[in-house]
């Protein structure tokens, strides 16, 4: 691996760089495919060659080796638990120890949990979304195994690589790829995790008084709709100089580019805030003339309406990013109001 790459490259760019290493190329291609789509279009036999195991019709929660109550609370595609205490009480009602990880449950316990969560979600969402609840909660999930017999949830492994990349820890990225491990991950990510947790908390407070609404024309979503359905309401926060400096000050940062490392996470975790609707896209805008854009389409909307933001000069899948001019912002979004 070429360690001369400049510090601060994203995981996406680092993974492309690693592709030049013939020994890792195929493995990296698979990780890159998962990173972009959360799906891998290869046979199970092909995946096993790289230590990857696919499980179908699995519950799509993050960190299946961590406390289950945290995993359920953090799943916010459909915000079934607004607080960790709600998740704890729910699990106790099924005689499941909240601190137990999903991976530690037996097949019967997993089946009961999934059945109850599906019913809870169907009762939660509006009528028009009930039929697609299963597509949101269930799907293909992946695990990574290594020579030491460790079993690592692939989504957490890829997030670990991404975090290392943001910190410029290229040697640690290389070690994690070669050995298929998250060894010393707590130590390697200590500073990043502390700042991320703090940024999530501060940003969550900012949302309460700074959420605004706008309409997106369907022509930018690549759709042809009836005249009366020509736009979709979205929600956003625009971090002007004052808000951005306030956030940086509270985090002890002196560079806006450092702050932007956290936006892809913040645009996702924002949906745990009760003031953010899980039935609307959400944007973070940073800047006035040249605007950094981070956006998320909730999975319910993406599936029901087959939405994406690529017609708005953004790249990504469920989470999107890019840069807009002031003119583009006015072109893509029209004033709107939540009813």
N, C-alpha and C positions, 0 to 999 in steps of 0.2 A: 504494500500500500504506500502511496506517495504521501508522506507526512508534511510536505511543504505547502499543502492546501491551507489557505488563510483561515484563521480562527473565526468562528461565527457563522460558518456555512450551515445551511439547514441539512437535516437528515437526507432529504431528497437529493441534494447535490452530492453529499458524501457517498450515498449509495451508488449513484451513477459513477462516481470516481472509482469505487471499489470494483465495479464491473470489469475493470481492466485486469484484475487479478483472476486468471483462468480458473484457479482452484475454487474460488468463491462465486464465480459469475452466476451459475445457475441458481445457487441458494439465494443470492442477492436479488436476482430477477423475481423469484417467488416472493420474497419479502416486499419488494417494491410493488408488485401486483397487489399484495394484501394491503399495503399501506395506502394505496390509491382507492381500492374498491371494497375492502373487507371481505373479499371473496377470492378464491384461487381456482382458476380454470385448468386444473391438472387432475389426472387420475389419482386414486388413493395409493396405488403402487408406486407411482412417480414421486408422490409426496414422501412416502416412507423412506425413499433413498436419501432424503435430506433430514430425516428425523422428525417429520411433521405428520401429525395424526389429525384427520378430519372427523368430527362428530356431527351428525345431521340431526335436525329438529331439536337443537339444544337451546337452552335459555341464553339469550345474548346479553349477559351482564359482564361488567368489567371486573377483573381481579377475582377469579374463582378460587383463589387460595387465601384470600383475605376474609375478614369477618363478614358474614352474609348480610347482616343488617346494614353495613356500610355499602355493600354492592347494590342492594335493593334501593337504598336511598339515592345513590348516585345515578341509577338508571332513570334518565329524565326524558326519554323519547315520549313516554307517557308518565307524567309525574304522579305515581301512585302513592308515594310517601314523601310528604313535604318536610318531615323531620326524621332524624334517626330514631327518635323515641317511637314514632308511629311504626317504623319498620320493626323495631324490637318487640312491640306489643303484638304486631301481626304474626311474627314468627313464634312467639310464645303461645299464641292461640292455637298453633298447630303442633305444639310440643317440640318445637325445633329450638335448640340453643342458639340465640342470636349471634354469639361469637364464633360458632361453627362456620367453616368455609363451605361453599357449595360443593367443592371437590370432595369433601369428607362425608357428604350425605350418601346414603345408600340409594339404590334405584327406586325403591318404593317412596322414600322421602322426597326425592327429586320429582317423581311423578305427581305426588300430592301437591307439592309446592307449585309446580308448573300449572296444574289444573286450576288451582285456586287463584293464581296470578292472572291467568287468562280470563277467568270469570270476573275478577275484580276490574280488569282493564276494560272488558266489554261493558260493564256497568258504568264505567267512568266516562268513556268517550261518547260523543254525539252519535245518533243513529246511523248516519251516513258513513261512519268509520268502523263500525263494529265488525264488519266482515274482513277487515284487513289487520285486525289486532294481532292475529297469530303471525302474520308476516313481519310484524314489528318486534314482537317478543321472541320469536323462534327463528332459527336458521342454522346455517353451517358455522361451526366453531372449530378452532384449531389449537393444537398443543404442540410444543416443541420438546423433543427429548435429546439428550446428549449421551456421550460415552459413559458418563458417571451415573446414568440412570435417572437424572433429574428430569422432572416434568414441569415445563414452564408454559403458562398461558400465553399464546402467541401475541395477543393484543397487548399484553403487558410488556412482553419482550420488545416488540416494535416501538412502543412508547418509550421504553428505556433507551433504545438506540437513538430515538429522536431527541430525547432530553440531553444525552451525551453530546450529540451533534451540535445542539444549540449552545452548549457550553464550550465547544471547540475541543473536546477531549477525544482526539482522533485515535490515540493509542488505545484508549479504553474501548472505543467503537470496534477497532480491529480485533482486540482480544475477545470481545463479546461475540463477534461474528465467527471467528476461527474456532472458538471453543463452545459456541452455542450455549452461552451461560449468562447469568445475571449476577455472577459472583461479585461481592463487595458493592452491590448496587446502592445500598443505603448510604455507604460512605462516599461513593462516587457522586451521588446526587444530593447530598445533604444541603448544600447551599442553594441549589436550584429548587429543591422541594420546599425549603423554608420560605423563599421569596415567592414561589408559586402559591403556596397556601395563604400567605399574607395578601398577595394581589387579588386572589379570589374573594377574600373577605372584604377588602376595601372596595373592590369593584362592585360587589353585591350591594353594598351600602349606597354607592353612587347611583345604581340603577333606580332606586326608589323614587328619586326626584328628577330624573333626567331622561326617562323613556319618551320617545316621540313616535309618531306614526306617519306612514306614507303609503301610496299606492304604486304597485308595479304593473305596468301595462303588459298584457299577455303577449304582445308582439315580441317583447324582449325575452320571454320565457319559451319562445318557439311554439306558441299555441295558437290555435284558431278557435275562438270561443264566440258564443252568441253575443250580440251587442251589449245586453244587460249584464254580461259576465266578463267584461273586457279587462278587469284589473283585479289584483289581489292585494289585500291590506298586509303590510308588514310593520315590524317594530324595529326601532334602532336607538342607539345612543351615539351622539356626535361629540367626540372628545376635542373640544376647542383647546386653545393654548392654556387657558386657566385650569380646565379639568385635567388635562394631560400633565401639567406641571404639578398640580396638587397630588395626583396619583404617584408621580415619580418621587416627589418629596417624601411621601409617606412610606415609600418602598426603599428610600435611600439611594435612588438611581439618579445619575446626572446626564443620561443619554437616552433620548427617545427610542433609538434603535434597540436598546436593551429592553425597554418596556414592551416593544412590539413582539418580542419572543414569546410573550405570555398570551397574546391576543387569541391565537388559535384554540387555546384551552378555555379562555374566558368566554368566547362566543358559544362554547358548548355548555360550560357549567352555569351560564346565565339562566338556563332553563329550569334550574332548581329554585330560582326566585319566583315566588307566587305572583309577582307583577308581570312576569314574562309569560305570554300565552304559548302553550305547546302546539297551538294550531295556527301559528304565524311564523314566517321566516324572521330571523333576527340578524341585524347588522351592527357591526362596530365600525364607525368612521373615525379616523384620526388625521387631522390636518384640515386646512381651509382651502388653499389653492391646489396643492398636490395632496390627495387624500389616500391614505392606506385603508383598504377595505377588507374586512373579515366578515363572513356571513355563514349562516347555517340554515338549512332547510330541514325541519323535523321530518323524521322518516314517515310518519302518517301522511303528510302532504306529498312527499316525494313519490310514495307508492300510489296514492289515490289519484294524483293529477299528473304523474310522470314529469315532475318539475326538475329543472336545473337552471343554473345562473350563467351558463357559458355564453348565452347571447348577450350578456351584460359585461363582457370583457373580464370575466372572472374564471379562475381555474379551480378544479377540485371535484369532489363528489358530494357527500352530505355537507361537508364544510368547505367553503370557498374562500379564495383570497385574490387580491390584485391591487391595482392602483388606478384611481380615477382622477380626472381633472375636475375642477369646480363645475365646468360645463356639463361633463358626463353625469355628475351627481344630479343636476337639475333635469337632465334629459331622461334618466332612468326612473327617477322617483318623483311622483307628484304629491302635493300635500294631501294628507288623509287624516281621518279622525276615527278613533275606535268607538263603535256604537255600544 
